[in-house]
Amino acid sequence: MAAHFTHGAFTFERGEALGSAQRRWSMRYGGEALEERRLPEAASCIEIIDAFADARAAFVQRARERNPQERVDLVDQASSETVAGFLTHDRIPEMTPGPIDDRSRYWLRSADRLRSRPVDLSQFGMLVAAHAAHAATPTQWIASLLPDDVLTPAADAWRAPTSWEIRHVVGENSFTGISGARAAALVGVTPQNFRKYTTADGAATRQTMSYAMWHLLMHRLGVQRAD
């Protein structure tokens, strides 16, 4: 078996031989060793991947927790009831520490009840419309794993993603689970052409993905919404 192989964004690296026909394997992410396992010398790639399933799940859970949403409620001051609400990744302006009082019939209040601001129903509707565009998708947490220069909407500061960065979002073993063929359809190219972007860095057939294609792909996968 090869000294290492990839599975999505993770690399599995073969280590030292141990007694009783066993060998040490490590699961790495971006060069960092996350976990090690003592596995049979004859273990297949599938068996090695399965042996690290709990470590991969824990990695994903930690990444999700670093990208939390905040719930903001609309509270009827007269009855103290929550009558509506929405989720957002953005901080709502003008919400300050302090209790709800009778200055307004309706109030916005954070889920932890520590911040609030008075609103009328028209203002609440505008906030919902504004923040609904930024509501979380099931795959939005993946953006927290990618560097700023790949995510930036500023074309002059943007850097094309590496093959490793693309493996975060495309491929059956990626965090989205979207195949390369499906990703190709999302951005309007053939699977054969799309494979040129996912080929290993340094390969003669590899092409650099354009700014427009990358951001369209990220938008359609729900990882990062484009304006």
N, C-alpha and C positions, 0 to 999 in steps of 0.2 A: 504494500500500500504506500501511496505517496506520503511525504513528510507532512503535508498539510492539504486541506481542501476547504472550500468555502460553501456556506449555506446561507443565502441571503446576505445580510450585513456581517455575519459572524464567520470567523476562521477557526477551524479545528486543527490543532497542531499536535503532531506525534512527538512524544517525549521519550524519556529513557525507558529501557526494558527493565522490568521488575521480575521478581521470582515467580515461580509457578505459572509460566507462560502468560504473564500479564505485562501491560505497558501503560505508562502514564500518558494521558491525553489532556490537553487544555483547550478551553473555549476562549477565544480572544475577540475583542471588539475594538477596531481602530488601533491595533497594536497593544492594547491593554489586556492582560490575562484576567478573565473574570472568574473562572472556576477551573478546578482540576478534578479528574476522575481516574481511578485505577480500573482498567478495563481489560478483558481478555485479549491476548495477542491477535487472535483470529477475528476480532469484532469487525463487522462490515461498517461502511459509512452510515448506513441507516441505523444500525445499532448504536453507533457512537453518538449520532444526533439525538436519538431517543434517550440516551443516558444523560444528556444535558437538558432535557425538556424543561425540568423545573427551574434551571438557571436561566433559560431563555424567557420563561414566563415571568420570573422575578425581575429581570431586566426591563421587560415591557411594562410591568406594573410600576416600577420606579419612574420610568419615563412618562407614563400617563400622569402620575402624581405631581410631576414637575410642571405640568401644563393645566392647572385647574381652571374651572369656570367658576364664576361667582353668580349666585342667584340674587336677583333684585326683585323685591315684592312691592306691589301697590297696596297700601293699607288704608282702609276707611277709618279715619280718626274717630268718628262718632261711635262706631261699633267695635273698633279694634280688630276687625276682621281683615284677612288678606283676601283681596278680591281678584288679583291677577298677578302676573310676574313674568320674568324672562331670564334667560341665561346669557352671560356675556363674558368674554375674556378681557374686556376693556373696563377701566375704572370710570364710573359715572361722575361727571363733573358736579361740583357744588354740593356733594354729599359730605356732611360734616358730623363730628361727634355730637351727640345730644339727643334728648328724648323728643318724641312726637308731641305736639301740643295743638291747641285750637286755632292757630293762625291759618290753618288750611284744612279743608275737608279731607283731602287725599295727600298721602305722603309716599315717597319712595323710601324703602328701608332695606339695608343689606341683610343677608341671611343671618349674620351673627348679631343683628340688632344693635350694632355699635354706631352705625352711620345712617343718616337720613337727610331728606330735603323735601320741602313742600312742592307739590305739583298740582296742576289741574289735569283733567282728562285729555285735553288736547295735547299738552306737553308730554303726557305719558305715551300717547299714540305715536308722537314723533320720535320719542326715545326707542320705543319698540321697533319702529321701522328702521331707525338708524343702526340699532345693535343686532337686529335679526340677521343682517348681512354678515355679521361677524360671529354668529352663533357657532358653537363647536360642531364639528363633524366627527364621526367615529375615527377618522384617520388624522385629525389635525395635530395630535400629540407628536406625530413623527417629525414635524418641523422643528421641535425642540432639540432634535438630535443632529440637525444640519447646521453648518456654520453660517454666519450672517452674510458673508460675501456671496454665497450661493442663493440665499433667500431674498436679498435686497431687490426692490423694484427699480432702483436707480441703475440704468443700463451702463453708465460709465464706471460704476463701482462693482458691477456684477462679475462673477467668475463662473465659468462653465463647470458643471459637476463632473467629478471623477467617476469612474465605473463603480467604485465602492459606494459613493454617495447615491448613485442611481439605483444600486441594489437595495437601498433602504425602501424605495417606493415602487420598484418594478421587478417582476419575477415571481414565480409561484412560491418562492421561499422568502419573499420580501415581507415587510410589515403590512403592506396593503393586501398581499396575496394576488395582485393583478398580474396576469401573464404578460410577457413582452408582446405577444400578438394582440392582446386586448389593448395594451397601452398604445400600440401603433395605430389602432383604429381610433382611439381617442384623440390623437393629434393629426390624423389624416395622412399617414404614410403606410407603406407596405411593411409587413413583418421583416422582410429581408433588409429593407433600408434601416428599420429601427434597430436591428441587431448590430449595426455599425456603431451605434452610440453606447451599447452595453458591452461591447467587446473589451477585454482587459486593456488597461492603460499600456501604451507602448506598442500594441499590436499594429501591424502594417495596415490592417483594414479598419482600424478604429477612426471614427469621426467625432468631432466635438459637437455637442448639442447646442443649438442656438438659444439665445435669450428668450425669444418668443415661444419656441417649442417647449422649453423647460417650464416656463411659467404657465403655459396652457396645460401642460401635463399635470403640474402640481394643483392647478385650479380644478381640473376635471376629476382628479383623484381625491379632492377634498383636503389635501394636506396644507395648502396655502391658497387662500382666495385671492384672485387678481381683481383689481378695481375694474 
